[in-house]
Amino acid sequence: MPLSENEQRLLEQIERALVEDDPKFASTVRSTDPRTYLLRRVRRSAVVFLLGLAVLVVGVVLNRVPLTVILGILGFLMMLFAALRGAADLRRISGRDTGGRRPGGRGRSKGRSRTKAPFMERVEERWRRRWEDRS
């Protein structure tokens, strides 16, 4: 959603005030790419995934019943966490993450998700057509 002229003017004023107040911080913020931070998180997720896999394998190799189960669950949870976090970060890097909203949409409204509304509309339309065809 584009900013209004008033909002753009206010943003520019804030930016100028920041540059005047702390030029070093302003240059640091301008030069920092958010993708660098996300790529770092993806790398960490990959490392945690591999550590989880190693914990899982160690649990299987040890072959002691209570320890195997505990290490298996711990390794699986580490791998699951790393995979979910890495996938979310990759989605944000690619620009496909819309914050839970459809692109161009207004998010959830009236307690219904946006994915269910079109389905229900189709079902209602089919129902109407059936009754109209019978008449």
C-alpha positions as CSV (number, residue, x, y, z in Angstrom):
1,M,0.0,0.0,0.0
2,P,1.6,3.3,-1.1
3,L,2.1,6.1,1.4
4,S,0.1,9.3,1.2
5,E,1.9,12.5,0.4
6,N,1.6,13.6,4.1
7,E,3.1,10.3,5.3
8,Q,5.9,10.6,2.8
9,R,6.7,14.1,3.9
10,L,6.7,13.0,7.6
11,L,9.0,10.1,6.8
12,E,11.4,12.4,5.0
13,Q,11.4,14.8,7.9
14,I,12.2,11.9,10.3
15,E,14.9,10.7,8.0
16,R,16.5,14.1,7.8
17,A,16.3,14.5,11.6
18,L,18.0,11.1,12.1
19,V,20.8,12.0,9.7
20,E,21.4,15.3,11.5
21,D,21.2,13.7,14.9
22,D,23.3,10.6,14.3
23,P,24.9,10.4,10.9
24,K,27.0,7.3,11.7
25,F,23.9,5.3,12.7
26,A,22.0,6.6,9.6
27,S,24.7,5.5,7.2
28,T,24.9,2.1,9.0
29,V,21.1,1.6,8.6
30,R,21.2,2.6,4.9
31,S,24.1,0.3,4.1
32,T,22.6,-2.8,5.9
33,D,20.6,-5.1,3.7
34,P,17.9,-7.1,5.5
35,R,18.5,-10.0,3.2
36,T,22.0,-10.4,4.8
37,Y,20.4,-11.0,8.2
38,L,17.8,-13.4,6.7
39,L,20.6,-15.4,4.9
40,R,22.5,-15.6,8.2
41,R,19.4,-17.1,9.8
42,V,18.9,-19.6,7.0
43,R,22.5,-20.7,7.5
44,R,22.0,-21.1,11.2
45,S,18.8,-23.1,10.6
46,A,20.8,-25.4,8.3
47,V,23.4,-25.9,11.0
48,V,20.8,-26.7,13.6
49,F,19.1,-29.1,11.2
50,L,22.4,-31.0,10.7
51,L,23.0,-31.0,14.5
52,G,19.5,-32.4,15.0
53,L,20.2,-35.1,12.4
54,A,23.5,-35.9,14.2
55,V,21.7,-36.2,17.6
56,L,19.1,-38.5,16.0
57,V,21.8,-40.7,14.5
58,V,23.7,-40.8,17.8
59,G,20.5,-41.9,19.6
60,V,20.0,-44.7,17.1
61,V,23.7,-45.8,17.3
62,L,23.7,-45.9,21.1
63,N,20.8,-48.3,21.1
64,R,19.8,-47.8,24.8
65,V,16.0,-47.7,25.0
66,P,15.4,-44.7,27.2
67,L,18.3,-42.7,25.8
68,T,17.5,-43.6,22.2
69,V,13.9,-42.4,22.6
70,I,15.0,-39.1,24.2
71,L,17.7,-38.4,21.7
72,G,15.4,-39.4,18.8
73,I,12.7,-37.0,20.0
74,L,15.2,-34.2,20.7
75,G,16.9,-34.6,17.3
76,F,13.5,-34.7,15.5
77,L,12.3,-31.5,17.3
78,M,15.6,-29.7,16.4
79,M,15.2,-30.7,12.8
80,L,11.6,-29.7,12.7
81,F,12.3,-26.3,14.3
82,A,15.2,-25.6,12.0
83,A,13.2,-26.6,8.9
84,L,10.2,-24.4,9.8
85,R,12.4,-21.4,10.7
86,G,14.6,-21.8,7.6
87,A,11.5,-22.2,5.3
88,A,9.9,-19.1,6.8
89,D,13.1,-17.1,6.3
90,L,13.5,-18.3,2.7
91,R,9.9,-17.3,2.0
92,R,10.7,-13.8,3.4
93,I,13.8,-13.5,1.3
94,S,12.0,-14.4,-1.9
95,G,9.3,-11.9,-1.1
96,R,6.4,-14.4,-1.1
97,D,5.7,-13.8,2.6
98,T,2.8,-11.4,2.9
99,G,2.4,-11.5,6.6
100,G,-0.6,-13.8,6.6
101,R,-2.5,-11.8,4.0
102,R,-3.0,-12.3,0.3
103,P,-1.2,-9.8,-1.9
104,G,-3.6,-6.9,-2.5
105,G,-6.0,-8.3,0.1
106,R,-7.1,-6.8,3.4
107,G,-6.3,-9.8,5.6
108,R,-8.9,-11.7,7.6
109,S,-12.2,-10.2,8.1
110,K,-15.3,-11.1,10.1
111,G,-13.5,-14.0,11.7
112,R,-13.4,-16.0,8.5
113,S,-10.2,-16.8,6.6
114,R,-9.8,-15.5,3.1
115,T,-9.3,-19.0,1.7
116,K,-12.7,-20.2,3.0
117,A,-14.8,-17.4,1.6
118,P,-14.3,-18.2,-2.1
119,F,-15.1,-21.9,-1.5
120,M,-18.2,-21.1,0.4
121,E,-19.3,-18.7,-2.3
122,R,-18.8,-21.4,-4.9
123,V,-20.9,-23.9,-2.9
124,E,-23.7,-21.3,-2.4
125,E,-23.6,-20.6,-6.2
126,R,-23.9,-24.3,-7.0
127,W,-26.7,-24.6,-4.6
128,R,-28.6,-21.7,-6.2
129,R,-28.1,-23.1,-9.7
130,R,-29.5,-26.5,-8.6
131,W,-32.6,-24.9,-7.2
132,E,-33.0,-22.6,-10.3
133,D,-32.6,-25.6,-12.7
134,R,-35.4,-27.5,-10.8
135,S,-37.9,-24.7,-11.1
